[in-house]
């Protein structure tokens, strides 16, 4: 079967714009080919039993592979298992990547802030840096301040790239 590309599924609406910025940065650097990756919102909560059916509708009749990116919330294996239990015998190639501990860590690190502090409490680090209260919507609005160069050596981001490339390169 021939696939058009990969759809990256983000947990929420704010994550969609955030991942589009990351994908654009990887395309600009030649890490992934242009135009082969789309980003959509994960169609339901991770623990929702309709996840399988809704994901199937989003990937089309086997037209796209799927990369699901979720927050680890300090337990990456549990986060992965919450997704995988709904996708047993999934007919389309897919992968699950977790962000440690939340997407805000990638935002924080991508903005050039202290990676160790960003991993512990990214929202607090961003608040101190901007001198304002962090709100979830800022994940998308601050995405323009990200340089993926700051993320390229981070373990979870490297896995994101690795899984994306694997899905793009497999027939």
Buried (B, 14 or more C-beta within 10 A) or exposed (E): EEBBBBBBBBBBEBBBBBBBBBBBBBBEEEBBEEEBBBBBBBBBEBEEEEBBEEBBEBBEEBEBBBBBBBBBEEBBEEBBEBBEEBBEEBEBBBBBBBBBBBBBBBBBBBBBBEBEBBBEBBBBBBBEBEEEEBEEEBBBEBBEBBEBEBBBEBEBBEBBBEBBBBBBEEE
